Amino acid sequence: MHKHQDDTDNDSALEYSMASLAAALADASRVKILCALMDGRAWTATELATVADISASTASAHLARLLQNRLVTCLSQGRHRYYRLTGSDVAKLLEQLMGLSGISHPSPIVRTPVSLRKARTCYDHLAGEVAVRLYDSLVKKGWLEADGSALTETGRDHFSRLGIALGDESKRKACCACLDWSERRYHVAGSVGAALLLHCQHKGWLTRTPGYREVTVTASGKLALRTLFDVITD
């Protein structure tokens, strides 16, 4: 009797939690705030109010709701408070929602700006056309498992030789396939995706536009992607 009651209570708690999360996402201004945070940076409430085109007081109320549902986290530094996505799981959820929101027709018309479609950040990893081609190439070369769930031993060896330092895989998923919302295909996420983006930035192969998600592939980056990963960017 008690076990049945406990199971019922657990089910009810889960259903309430899911409904609360869905309700937190069911507001255009809150979605604008979350999308702005997809660039991986921490933003102030004032900056997010400007992005969402709402008042500062309204932004604070929305941020409180997002904090309550653990979609964002708040960082205090001196007199300032900064907000960012709670983690890569939230970013992946948002990226998938972006993809689902555009799948209303068998052949959807892609209206994504060219600069974003080519290459952009998806929280802490690379997304867009270039990222999808990179994913396909890593699978084809046998460096990445076909389902994107992990690097193969060959892949780990090559990453090590290239000097790509993988992050602490005990703190987050090492590797996963993330559905790209503009390309409707997969790119690499997880600590592997983050390590790739960081390495490309350090090498000067990619440059980011401060405050935006756009990523530019440099001349040296085009050469490196072609020679090291068999990825043609033009």
MODAGI-V255515 format. One record per run of one state. SS is the DSSP state (A for helix, B for strand, O for the rest). FROM is the first residue (numbers start at 0). LEN is the number of residues. If there is no record, write none. Layout:
# MODAGI-V255515
ss = <SS & SS>
from = <FROM & FROM>
len = <LEN & LEN>
This chain:
# MODAGI-V255515
ss = <O & A & O & A & O & B & A & O & A & O & B & O & B & O & A & O & A & O & B & O & B & O & A & O & B & O & B & O & A & O & B & O & B & A & O & B & O & B & O & A & O>
from = <0 & 1 & 25 & 27 & 39 & 42 & 44 & 52 & 55 & 68 & 71 & 77 & 79 & 85 & 87 & 101 & 113 & 118 & 119 & 122 & 124 & 127 & 128 & 140 & 143 & 144 & 150 & 151 & 152 & 162 & 175 & 179 & 185 & 189 & 202 & 205 & 208 & 213 & 217 & 218 & 229>
len = <1 & 24 & 2 & 12 & 3 & 2 & 8 & 3 & 13 & 3 & 6 & 2 & 6 & 2 & 14 & 12 & 5 & 1 & 3 & 2 & 3 & 1 & 12 & 3 & 1 & 6 & 1 & 1 & 10 & 13 & 4 & 6 & 4 & 13 & 3 & 3 & 5 & 4 & 1 & 11 & 5>
